[in-house]
């Protein structure tokens, strides 16, 4: 005992410095929403453990301190709660295990159905007026293996649930069927003049098994989008090593490997084209069916299809680091998360079973006291127990989320968690960054205007000398234009960059600057405001170049509006969403771009560090605010927003900070995300209405003696199937930008 205490104290001491880690466990043995709620409660009671359990995906996503609560302890806690768990295996192994479990369920159902069929036939013939009764001992012989062999899973689940202070669906099924069976056994053994209900107990178990079987198949179809993604990656790659091309398993590839992609083959890993030209179908990545042209220097992504031409590529990212692997992780993460509306259903499921048991007890007492007889009172109580199983309630939300997030991924919309999907349709303000979001994000030089005695060549060389020290898109546009003119930039020293304003440095021993008109004015440079205003009114960004406080000239740069931006803004306005553009450009340029996009409200001359402040200002108006961006400097604003969208073309930091990643680099994808959010919440509300309505209607009917337990069992089984089937209708959803 002392040794155990010492070991625990050491673990507590070491845990203070141990970082938290995340693990996903595959859980088996859950039957309803109260199972997942109970398992969450068990896990979350462990020290420094935060767990989310999904009944739809049958996974537990756990954040824990491994020094304080090792993974083995988590699995033992799950097993102690009456379930089983194991670390996530590769998809093929999990699929094989699920297929084996489904086969076992099918076998048990068939055996149960064969044993029940004679008694069920007897009951059906009775409804038809034909009284053909099986002897009591024959009914007993047929019902007993169904009750205690096939139905043992319900007793086991019920005992585990009660032992852990909860009550789940298994408790209701075990109580209801046991009552009918034991009453019939007592009547048979004691020779009482009472009807037998062996057929009711056996049929109920058979119907519950049928419902679980249909539910398992439907849940498999719900996750088919994720399965399709996983199956996309090829198993073999053609790798060139030492001048020889050999077939190599994709999981054995390394960064830097040279590989060939032949026409009709899928790209095995993420890479960059070294030689060749072709068109690739990237629909699995972006949802865009139009082929993308690829040539030397272009990136290619795993699982995209080479349509024609031979490509020679160098591997950049392999294994779990590919874009496809990242998409799969995000989809799995979203499918395992819980929306706020689901947490309400889980809380109700947690108290539902004890409430139903109490109603069943009251039903029994009421009928008995009214003189209906023991057997009638008991059968009506059994009907209450059976029809009340909370399976449909537990499945209402998670199945819809699984289908929605999978469908979104197929459309190039990656949703990080369920709360983001739930909140998206509630947005009232959408803040949109200009560059790379509304526009193409690839500005080009449109005008080079020397001043005084300077030449356009000298002007460009000086500008390029400063621009080569910056990673800003405008600097890259200047450098690309200089290279296209075959100009070699001069060298600069003492380089300084003022974010959102301009650049300074020594060029040919002269103090030079490149920046906005405001930046130049602050430095005392005399410029032509009429010329600048004229260029800005055309939607162009004007840069000033000066050396030793003498103006050398102007460079105008324009970033073209994305073709779909205006239509997307119009759709957002039609949806009642207030669209606000943020831009670092001056008032005139920002106004011109906003007018082109159809945006009525904008903020100009916004410094990168001030974007988050603007988002907070809208939130202070008690608005639900969304933010769309693509750059590193958008990350704080994305993090501040209630729902954030990052363009896939943007920085990794922006994507990491965002709730939703848009693989298509198209503002219309935001419209689609809002549309899918509406459709998903509509399905969830429908499912919850069906689940609640079914119980609200069914329990009083059963308590009033208007439902035979067999009919109640059939209705209970089909309620779960109907909820899952309704969620599957989300597969029909199509976005406005869909090319399917």
C-alpha positions in Angstrom: 0.0 0.0 0.0 2.8 2.4 0.9 4.6 1.6 -2.3 1.4 2.4 -4.3 1.0 5.7 -2.5 4.7 6.6 -3.3 4.2 5.6 -6.9 1.1 7.8 -7.2 2.9 10.7 -5.5 5.8 10.4 -8.0 3.4 10.4 -10.9 1.7 13.5 -9.5 5.0 15.3 -9.2 6.2 14.3 -12.7 2.8 15.3 -14.2 3.3 18.9 -13.3 5.7 19.3 -16.2 4.3 16.8 -18.6 2.6 18.2 -21.7 -1.0 17.2 -22.5 -1.4 14.8 -25.5 -4.3 13.7 -27.7 -5.4 10.2 -28.6 -8.3 8.7 -30.5 -9.7 5.4 -29.2 -12.1 3.1 -31.1 -14.8 2.1 -28.7 -17.1 -0.9 -29.0 -20.2 -1.9 -27.1 -22.0 1.5 -27.1 -25.7 1.2 -28.0 -27.3 4.6 -27.5 -26.7 8.3 -26.6 -26.7 7.6 -22.9 -23.8 5.1 -23.4 -21.6 7.8 -24.9 -22.7 10.3 -22.2 -21.9 7.8 -19.4 -18.5 7.0 -20.9 -17.7 10.7 -21.2 -18.6 11.1 -17.5 -16.3 8.1 -16.5 -13.4 9.4 -18.5 -13.7 13.1 -17.5 -13.6 12.1 -13.8 -10.0 10.9 -14.3 -7.3 13.5 -13.4 -6.4 15.9 -16.2 -8.6 14.1 -18.8 -11.0 15.7 -21.2 -12.9 13.3 -23.4 -15.5 13.6 -26.2 -17.3 10.4 -27.2 -19.3 10.1 -30.4 -21.9 7.3 -30.8 -22.0 7.9 -34.6 -18.3 7.3 -35.2 -17.8 5.1 -32.1 -14.7 7.0 -31.2 -13.4 8.7 -28.1 -11.2 11.8 -28.6 -9.2 12.2 -25.4 -6.9 15.0 -24.2 -4.9 13.7 -21.2 -1.7 14.0 -19.2 0.2 10.7 -19.9 2.4 11.1 -16.8 -0.7 11.2 -14.6 -3.1 9.0 -16.6 -1.4 6.7 -19.1 -3.3 5.4 -22.1 -3.6 2.0 -20.6 -5.4 3.5 -17.6 -7.9 5.2 -20.0 -8.6 1.9 -21.8 -9.0 0.1 -18.4 -11.5 2.9 -17.3 -13.5 2.3 -20.5 -13.5 -1.4 -19.9 -14.6 -0.9 -16.4 -17.5 1.1 -17.7 -18.7 -2.0 -19.6 -17.2 -1.2 -23.0 -14.0 -2.0 -24.9 -11.5 0.2 -26.6 -8.3 0.1 -28.6 -6.0 2.6 -30.2 -6.9 3.6 -33.7 -5.6 1.1 -36.3 -5.2 1.7 -40.0 -8.4 2.1 -41.9 -8.2 -1.3 -43.6 -7.8 -3.1 -40.2 -10.7 -1.1 -38.7 -12.9 -1.8 -41.7 -12.1 -5.5 -41.4 -13.0 -5.5 -37.7 -16.3 -3.7 -38.4 -17.1 -6.2 -41.1 -16.4 -9.0 -38.7 -18.6 -7.4 -36.0 -21.4 -6.8 -38.6 -21.2 -10.5 -39.7 -21.5 -11.6 -36.0 -24.6 -9.3 -35.6 -26.1 -10.7 -38.8 -25.6 -14.3 -37.5 -27.2 -13.6 -34.2 -30.1 -11.9 -35.8 -30.7 -14.8 -38.2 -30.6 -17.3 -35.3 -32.9 -15.2 -33.2 -35.3 -14.7 -36.2 -35.4 -18.4 -36.9 -36.2 -19.3 -33.3 -38.8 -16.5 -33.0 -40.5 -17.2 -36.4 -42.9 -20.0 -35.2 -44.1 -17.9 -32.3 -44.5 -14.8 -34.4 -46.4 -16.8 -37.0 -48.7 -18.1 -34.3 -49.4 -14.4 -33.3 -50.0 -13.3 -36.9 -52.4 -16.2 -37.5 -54.3 -15.1 -34.4 -54.8 -11.6 -35.9 -56.2 -13.4 -39.0 -58.7 -15.3 -36.8 -56.8 -18.7 -37.0 -56.0 -20.0 -33.5 -53.1 -22.4 -33.9 -51.3 -22.5 -30.6 -47.9 -23.9 -30.0 -47.6 -26.0 -26.8 -46.3 -23.9 -23.9 -43.2 -26.1 -23.5 -42.3 -25.5 -27.2 -42.6 -21.7 -26.7 -40.4 -22.0 -23.7 -37.8 -24.0 -25.6 -37.8 -21.5 -28.5 -37.8 -18.3 -26.3 -35.1 -19.4 -23.7 -32.0 -19.3 -26.0 -33.2 -16.0 -27.5 -33.7 -14.5 -24.0 -30.5 -15.7 -22.4 -28.0 -16.5 -25.2 -28.8 -14.1 -28.0 -30.1 -11.5 -25.5 -27.2 -11.8 -23.0 -25.6 -8.6 -24.5 -28.5 -6.6 -23.0 -28.0 -8.1 -19.5 -24.3 -7.5 -19.7 -24.7 -3.9 -20.9 -27.4 -3.2 -18.3 -25.3 -4.6 -15.4 -22.3 -2.5 -16.5 -24.4 0.6 -16.8 -26.0 0.2 -13.4 -22.7 -0.6 -11.8 -21.4 2.7 -13.0 -24.3 4.7 -11.7 -26.2 5.1 -15.0 -28.9 3.5 -17.1 -28.9 2.9 -20.8 -31.0 1.3 -23.5 -29.9 -2.1 -22.4 -31.6 -1.6 -19.0 -35.0 -0.9 -20.7 -34.6 -3.9 -23.1 -33.5 -6.3 -20.3 -36.3 -5.2 -17.9 -39.0 -5.3 -20.6 -38.1 -8.7 -22.1 -37.3 -10.3 -18.7 -40.7 -9.2 -17.3 -42.5 -10.8 -20.3 -40.4 -14.0 -20.2 -40.5 -14.5 -16.4 -44.2 -14.0 -16.3 -44.7 -16.6 -19.0 -42.3 -19.0 -17.3 -44.2 -18.7 -14.0 -47.5 -19.2 -15.7 -46.2 -22.3 -17.5 -44.4 -23.9 -14.4 -47.2 -23.1 -12.0 -50.0 -24.1 -14.3 -51.8 -20.7 -13.9 -54.7 -19.8 -16.1 -53.0 -16.8 -17.7 -51.8 -16.1 -21.3 -48.2 -16.7 -22.3 -46.0 -13.9 -23.6 -42.9 -15.8 -24.7 -43.5 -14.6 -28.3 -43.4 -10.9 -27.0 -40.0 -11.3 -25.3 -38.4 -13.2 -28.2 -39.8 -10.9 -30.9 -38.7 -7.8 -29.0 -35.1 -9.0 -28.8 -35.2 -10.0 -32.5 -36.6 -6.6 -33.5 -34.0 -4.7 -31.4 -31.3 -6.7 -33.1 -32.8 -6.0 -36.5 -32.8 -2.3 -35.7 -29.2 -2.3 -34.6 -28.2 -4.2 -37.7 -29.9 -1.7 -40.0 -28.5 1.2 -37.9 -25.0 -0.2 -38.3 -25.3 -0.4 -42.0 -26.7 3.2 -42.2 -24.0 4.5 -40.0 -21.5 2.9 -42.4 -23.0 4.8 -45.3 -22.9 8.0 -43.2 -19.0 7.8 -43.1 -18.7 6.8 -46.7 -17.2 10.2 -47.7 -14.3 9.7 -45.3 -13.9 6.2 -46.5 -13.8 7.4 -50.1 -11.0 9.9 -49.2 -8.9 7.2 -47.5 -9.3 4.9 -50.5 -8.1 7.6 -52.9 -4.4 7.3 -52.1 -2.6 4.8 -54.4 -0.7 1.9 -52.8 2.3 1.8 -55.2 4.6 4.6 -56.5 7.1 4.5 -59.4 10.2 5.8 -57.8 13.5 6.5 -59.6 16.6 5.6 -57.6 20.1 5.5 -59.1 18.6 5.9 -62.5 16.3 2.9 -62.2 12.5 3.1 -61.8 11.1 0.6 -59.4 7.7 0.1 -57.7 7.8 1.1 -54.1 5.0 1.0 -51.5 3.8 4.5 -50.9 4.3 4.2 -47.1 8.0 3.6 -47.8 8.6 6.8 -49.7 10.8 9.5 -48.3 10.9 13.3 -48.9 13.2 14.0 -51.8 12.4 10.8 -53.7 12.0 11.3 -57.4 8.8 9.6 -58.7 7.0 9.3 -62.0 3.3 9.7 -62.6 2.0 8.2 -65.8 -1.2 9.1 -67.6 -4.2 7.7 -65.8 -2.3 7.2 -62.5 -2.9 9.0 -59.2 -0.1 11.1 -57.6 1.2 9.0 -54.6 2.5 11.8 -52.4 2.7 15.6 -52.4 5.5 16.9 -54.6 6.8 19.4 -57.1 7.0 18.8 -60.8 10.6 18.5 -62.0 9.9 17.7 -65.7 6.9 17.2 -68.0 3.5 18.8 -68.4 0.0 17.5 -67.8 -3.5 18.3 -66.4 -4.5 16.9 -63.0 -8.0 16.3 -61.7 -7.9 17.8 -58.2 -11.6 17.4 -57.5 -10.9 15.3 -54.4 -8.9 18.2 -53.0 -10.9 21.2 -54.0 -14.3 19.9 -55.2 -13.4 21.6 -58.5 -13.9 19.3 -61.5 -12.0 21.4 -64.0 -8.5 20.0 -64.6 -5.5 22.0 -63.4 -2.5 22.4 -65.7 0.8 21.4 -64.2 4.3 22.0 -65.4 7.8 22.3 -64.0 7.8 24.2 -60.7 4.1 23.5 -59.9 3.0 21.5 -56.8 1.1 18.2 -57.1 -0.9 16.6 -54.3 -1.4 13.0 -53.3 -4.5 11.2 -54.8 -5.0 13.7 -57.6 -5.4 12.1 -61.0 -3.0 12.6 -63.9 -5.1 12.9 -67.0 -2.4 12.9 -69.7 1.3 13.4 -70.0 4.2 11.9 -68.0 5.2 13.9 -64.9 8.5 13.6 -63.1 8.2 14.9 -59.6 10.2 15.3 -56.4 8.5 14.3 -53.1 7.9 17.1 -50.6 5.5 15.6 -48.1 4.8 11.9 -47.5 2.8 9.7 -45.1 0.8 11.7 -42.5 2.2 15.0 -43.8 0.4 15.1 -47.2 -2.5 17.4 -47.9 -4.8 14.3 -48.2 -3.7 13.1 -44.7 -4.4 16.6 -43.3 -7.9 16.6 -44.9 -8.7 13.1 -43.4 -7.5 14.2 -40.0 -9.7 17.3 -40.1 -12.8 15.4 -41.2 -12.2 12.8 -38.5 -11.8 15.5 -35.9 -15.0 17.3 -37.0 -16.9 14.0 -37.0 -15.8 13.2 -33.5 -16.6 16.7 -32.1 -19.9 17.7 -30.6 -22.1 20.6 -31.3 -23.9 22.5 -28.5 -27.3 21.2 -29.7 -26.0 17.6 -29.3 -24.8 18.2 -25.7 -28.5 19.0 -24.8 -29.6 15.7 -26.3 -26.8 13.9 -24.4 -28.0 15.5 -21.1 -31.6 14.4 -21.8 -30.4 10.9 -22.7 -28.6 10.7 -19.4 -31.7 11.2 -17.3 -34.2 9.6 -19.8 -33.9 6.0 -18.8 -34.5 6.4 -15.1 -37.5 8.6 -16.0 -38.9 5.9 -18.3 -38.5 3.2 -15.6 -40.4 5.4 -13.2 -43.2 5.9 -15.8 -43.3 2.1 -16.5 -43.6 1.5 -12.7 -46.5 4.0 -12.4 -48.1 2.4 -15.5 -48.0 -1.1 -13.8 -49.4 0.2 -10.5 -52.2 2.2 -12.2 -53.4 -0.7 -14.3 -53.2 -3.2 -11.4 -55.0 -0.8 -9.0 -57.7 -0.3 -11.6 -58.3 -4.1 -11.5 -56.9 -5.0 -15.0 -54.9 -7.9 -13.6 -51.3 -8.5 -13.0 -50.4 -9.7 -16.6 -52.2 -6.8 -18.4 -50.5 -4.3 -16.0 -47.1 -5.9 -16.6 -47.5 -6.1 -20.4 -48.5 -2.4 -20.6 -45.4 -1.5 -18.5 -43.2 -3.6 -20.8 -44.6 -1.7 -23.8 -43.6 1.6 -22.1 -40.1 0.3 -21.4 -39.6 -1.0 -25.0 -40.9 2.0 -26.9 -38.9 4.5 -24.9 -35.4 3.4 -25.8 -33.4 6.6 -26.5 -31.4 5.3 -29.5 -33.0 7.8 -31.9 -32.3 10.7 -29.6 -28.6 9.8 -29.3 -28.2 9.4 -33.0 -30.1 12.5 -34.1 -27.2 14.9 -34.1 -24.0 13.0 -34.6 -25.1 11.1 -37.7 -26.1 14.4 -39.3 -22.7 15.9 -38.4 -20.9 12.9 -39.8 -22.7 13.1 -43.1 -22.4 16.9 -43.3 -18.7 17.1 -42.6 -17.9 14.3 -45.1 -20.0 16.0 -47.8 -18.3 19.3 -47.0 -14.9 17.7 -47.6 -16.0 16.4 -50.9 -16.9 20.0 -51.8 -13.5 21.4 -50.7 -14.8 22.7 -47.4 -12.8 21.4 -44.4 -14.7 21.9 -41.1 -12.5 21.7 -38.0 -15.3 21.0 -35.4 -19.0 20.7 -35.1 -19.5 24.0 -33.3 -18.1 25.9 -36.3 -20.7 24.1 -38.5 -23.5 25.0 -36.1 -22.5 28.7 -35.7 -21.9 29.4 -39.4 -25.5 29.8 -40.4 -26.0 32.3 -37.5 -23.4 34.8 -38.9 -24.6 38.4 -39.1 -21.3 40.1 -40.1 -18.6 38.7 -42.4 -15.3 40.5 -42.4 -13.4 39.9 -45.6 -9.7 40.6 -46.1 -9.1 42.1 -49.6 -5.8 40.6 -50.9 -6.0 36.9 -51.7 -9.6 36.6 -50.6 -11.6 39.0 -52.7 -8.8 39.3 -55.2 -6.5 36.7 -56.8 -3.7 37.5 -54.4 -1.3 37.8 -57.3 -0.8 41.5 -57.9 0.9 42.6 -61.1 2.6 45.8 -62.1 0.4 47.9 -64.4 2.2 51.3 -64.6 5.8 52.4 -64.2 5.9 56.3 -64.1 9.3 57.9 -63.7 9.5 61.4 -62.3 11.9 64.2 -63.1 15.0 63.0 -65.0 14.9 59.3 -63.9 14.2 56.5 -66.3 11.8 53.6 -65.9 14.8 51.2 -65.9 16.5 53.0 -63.1 13.2 53.4 -61.2 12.6 49.6 -61.4 16.1 48.7 -60.4 15.9 50.8 -57.3 12.5 49.5 -56.4 13.5 45.9 -56.9 16.7 46.4 -54.8 14.4 47.2 -51.8 11.7 44.8 -52.7 14.0 41.8 -52.6 14.3 42.1 -48.9 10.5 41.7 -48.3 8.0 38.9 -48.7 5.0 41.2 -49.2 2.9 40.3 -52.3 3.5 43.8 -53.7 7.3 43.3 -53.3 7.0 40.0 -55.1 5.1 41.6 -57.9 7.8 44.3 -58.3 10.5 41.7 -58.5 8.6 39.5 -61.0 8.1 42.5 -63.2 11.8 43.4 -63.0 12.8 39.9 -63.9 10.4 39.9 -66.8 12.2 43.1 -68.0 15.5 41.2 -67.6 16.7 43.7 -65.0 19.2 42.8 -62.3 18.2 44.4 -59.0 20.9 46.4 -57.2 22.1 45.4 -53.8 20.7 47.1 -50.7 21.9 47.4 -47.1 20.5 48.6 -43.8 17.2 47.3 -44.9 14.1 48.2 -42.7 10.5 47.3 -43.2 7.6 49.2 -41.7 4.6 46.7 -41.8 1.7 48.0 -43.9 3.6 51.2 -44.9 6.9 50.7 -46.8 10.6 49.7 -47.1 13.8 51.7 -46.5 17.5 51.0 -47.1 20.8 52.0 -48.7 21.0 51.5 -52.5 24.2 52.6 -54.2 25.1 54.4 -50.9 21.9 56.5 -51.1 19.0 56.4 -48.5 16.0 55.1 -50.5 12.4 54.3 -49.7 9.6 52.3 -51.4 6.1 52.6 -49.9 2.7 54.1 -49.8 2.0 57.8 -50.5 1.4 58.3 -46.8 4.7 56.7 -46.0 6.4 59.0 -48.5 4.6 62.1 -47.2 5.8 61.3 -43.7 9.4 61.2 -45.1 8.9 64.6 -46.7 8.7 63.4 -50.3 6.8 65.8 -52.6 4.4 63.8 -54.8 1.6 64.5 -57.3 -1.7 63.9 -55.5 -3.8 64.2 -58.7 -1.8 61.5 -60.5 -2.0 59.3 -57.4 -5.7 59.8 -57.0 -6.3 59.0 -60.7 -4.5 55.6 -60.4 -6.2 54.8 -57.1 -9.7 55.4 -58.5 -8.9 52.6 -61.0 -8.4 50.3 -58.0 -4.6 50.3 -58.3 -2.1 50.5 -55.4 0.4 53.2 -55.9 4.0 52.9 -54.6 6.4 55.8 -54.3 10.1 55.4 -55.0 12.5 58.1 -53.7 16.2 58.4 -52.9 17.8 61.1 -50.7 14.3 62.7 -50.3 14.0 63.1 -54.1 11.1 61.5 -55.9 12.2 59.0 -58.6 8.7 58.0 -59.7 5.6 55.9 -59.2 4.7 52.2 -59.7 1.1 51.2 -59.9 0.1 47.6 -59.0 -3.3 46.0 -59.4 -4.7 42.8 -57.9 -7.5 41.4 -60.1 -10.8 40.6 -58.4 -11.6 36.9 -58.3 -14.3 36.0 -61.0 -16.7 34.8 -58.4 -16.3 37.5 -55.7 -19.1 39.8 -56.9 -21.6 36.9 -57.1 -20.5 35.6 -53.7 -20.9 39.0 -52.1 -24.4 39.4 -53.7 -25.4 35.9 -52.3 -24.1 36.9 -48.8 -26.1 40.1 -48.9 -29.2 38.2 -50.0 -28.7 35.9 -47.0 -28.9 39.0 -44.8 -25.2 39.0 -43.9 -23.4 42.3 -43.6 -20.1 42.1 -45.6 -17.2 44.4 -44.5 -13.9 44.5 -46.4 -10.6 45.3 -44.7 -7.8 46.6 -46.7 -4.4 48.1 -46.1 -4.9 50.2 -49.3 -5.8 53.9 -49.2 -9.4 55.1 -49.2 -9.6 55.5 -53.0 -8.1 52.1 -54.0 -10.2 50.3 -51.3 -13.3 52.1 -52.5 -12.7 51.1 -56.1 -12.2 47.4 -55.2 -15.2 47.4 -52.9 -17.3 48.9 -55.7 -16.1 46.2 -58.1 -17.1 43.5 -55.6 -20.4 45.1 -54.7 -19.4 45.7 -51.1 -21.1 48.6 -49.5 -19.0 48.8 -46.3 -15.2 48.8 -46.1 -12.3 49.9 -43.9 -9.2 51.3 -45.6 -5.6 51.8 -44.5 -6.0 49.0 -41.9 -2.6 47.9 -40.5 -2.1 44.1 -40.1 -2.0 44.3 -36.3 -5.4 46.2 -36.3 -7.5 43.6 -38.1 -8.3 41.7 -34.9 -9.3 45.0 -33.3 -11.9 45.6 -36.1 -13.3 42.1 -35.6 -13.6 42.7 -31.9 -15.4 46.0 -32.5 -18.1 44.2 -34.5 -18.4 41.5 -31.8 -18.9 44.3 -29.2 -22.1 45.1 -31.1 -23.4 41.7 -30.0 -23.0 40.4 -33.5 -21.9 36.9 -34.5 -18.8 37.7 -36.6 -17.1 35.6 -39.3 -13.7 36.4 -40.8 -12.2 35.3 -44.1 -8.4 35.7 -44.7 -5.4 34.0 -46.1 -2.2 35.6 -44.8 0.0 35.3 -41.7 -1.2 38.7 -40.6 -4.8 37.5 -40.7 -4.2 34.9 -38.0 -5.0 37.1 -35.0 -8.2 38.3 -36.7 -9.2 34.8 -37.6 -8.6 33.7 -34.0 -10.8 36.6 -32.7 -13.7 35.8 -35.0 -16.7 33.6 -33.9 -16.3 31.6 -37.1 -13.1 31.9 -39.2 -12.5 30.9 -42.8 -9.0 30.5 -44.3 -8.2 30.2 -48.0 -6.1 27.1 -48.8 -3.7 29.3 -50.8 -2.9 31.2 -47.6 -0.3 30.6 -44.9 -0.2 27.5 -42.7 -0.6 29.8 -39.7 -3.9 31.2 -41.1 -5.2 27.8 -41.8 -4.3 26.5 -38.3 -6.1 29.5 -36.8 -9.3 29.0 -38.8 -12.4 27.0 -38.0 -13.0 26.2 -41.7 -10.5 25.8 -44.5 -11.6 26.6 -48.1 -9.7 24.4 -50.5 -11.1 26.1 -53.6 -9.7 29.7 -52.8 -13.1 31.0 -53.7 -15.4 33.3 -51.6 -18.4 31.4 -53.0 -17.2 28.5 -50.8 -18.1 30.6 -47.8 -21.6 30.9 -49.2 -21.6 27.1 -49.6 -20.4 26.6 -46.0 -23.3 28.8 -44.7 -25.8 26.9 -46.9 -24.5 23.5 -45.6 -24.7 24.8 -42.0 -28.4 25.7 -42.7 -29.1 22.3 -44.2 -27.3 20.4 -41.4 -29.1 22.3 -38.6 -32.4 21.7 -40.3 -31.7 18.0 -40.4 -30.6 17.9 -36.8 -33.8 19.7 -35.7 -35.9 17.3 -37.8 -34.1 14.4 -36.2 -34.6 15.7 -32.7 -38.2 16.5 -33.4 -38.7 12.9 -34.7 -36.9 11.4 -31.7 -38.7 13.6 -29.1 -42.0 13.4 -30.9 -41.8 9.6 -31.2 -41.3 9.3 -27.4 -43.8 12.0 -26.5 -46.5 10.2 -28.6 -45.4 6.6 -28.0 -45.1 6.6 -24.2 -48.6 7.8 -23.4 -50.1 5.3 -26.0 -48.1 2.5 -24.4 -49.1 3.5 -20.9 -52.8 3.7 -22.0 -52.5 0.1 -23.1 -53.0 1.0 -26.8 -49.7 -0.6 -28.0 -48.8 -4.2 -28.0 -45.1 -4.7 -26.8 -44.2 -6.3 -30.2 -45.5 -3.3 -32.1 -43.8 -1.0 -29.6 -40.5 -2.9 -30.3 -40.9 -2.6 -34.0 -41.6 1.1 -33.7 -38.5 1.6 -31.5 -36.3 -0.2 -33.9 -37.5 1.7 -36.9 -37.2 5.1 -35.2 -33.4 4.8 -35.0 -33.2 3.7 -38.7 -35.5 6.6 -39.8 -33.3 9.2 -38.0 -30.1 7.9 -39.6 -31.8 7.6 -43.0 -33.0 11.2 -42.7 -29.4 12.3 -41.9 -28.2 10.5 -45.0 -30.3 12.8 -47.2 -27.6 15.4 -46.6 -25.6 13.6 -49.2 -27.8 15.2 -51.8 -26.7 18.7 -50.7 -25.0 20.7 -53.5 -23.2 24.0 -53.1 -23.6 26.9 -55.5 -20.0 26.5 -56.6 -20.4 22.8 -57.1 -19.3 21.3 -60.4 -20.7 17.9 -59.8 
